[in-house]
């Protein structure tokens, strides 16, 4: 050690070394779950995940008092849970744990939820919501056919959670639990089942696929527990999904307007289901 290093060590704040040792167990726990854990990026993602029963083995913040104030106004139901869960770390530590620190100074890792058996049916033969879905009987299941934008996937998960859909399935190669999708979904992947399946393994349910050549949605009754399938942002439905569909339906749209945003399309379809006569 040089004389300059010795001088710096003697003049460093007394609590520096202790603080570094205090965060070692936290960083070790983070490293243990980093490979398989779902990154919850920010206070709101952690809030939603906890509300819907996510298992969160580690959560950190750069300012416990600031998070407590946020919780007082936005999530008073979680004050005690957050007090017991959150560990305060220096900003440098947080930057070393996540690719980009959230403005709220909060990050956590959760364990991914398993998908329910969507093929299960109730006593009347109508598919129910599935274990953990938290939706009403006969709710639709949203299918995104080969989506290409992870932000859109997250936005659809958020819509499905708010509308009470039975879940969100994606086909293709994108992981719907990718950190970018979870970030866009604000932690609501834990409020509604989310999984990936190929077209040949979709549940045995009526499938209505959205296509400009289909029948106007307003004229088509939605069977209980139906799957509502939407094509990718650029290419639409795959041939495999189109062949699997029981009915092609279209959203009403002004002539010469080419398309809606994917999340907007899903929102319109789910609202059509929510607004149906009781």
Secondary structure, 3 states (H helix, E strand, C coil): CCHHHHHHHHHCCCCHHHHHHHHHHHHHHHHHHHCCEEEEECHHHHHHHHHCCCCEEEEEECCHHHHHHHHHHHCHHHHHHHHHHEEECCHHHHHHHCCCCCCCCEEEEEECCCCCCCCCECCCCCECCCCCCCCCCCCCEEEECCCCCHHHHHHHHHHHHHHCCCEEEECCCCCCCCHHHHHHCCCHHHCCCEEECCHHHCCCCCEEEEEEEEEEHHHCCCCCCCEEEECECCCECCHHHHHHCCEEEECCCCCCCCCCCHHHHHHHHHHHHHCCCC
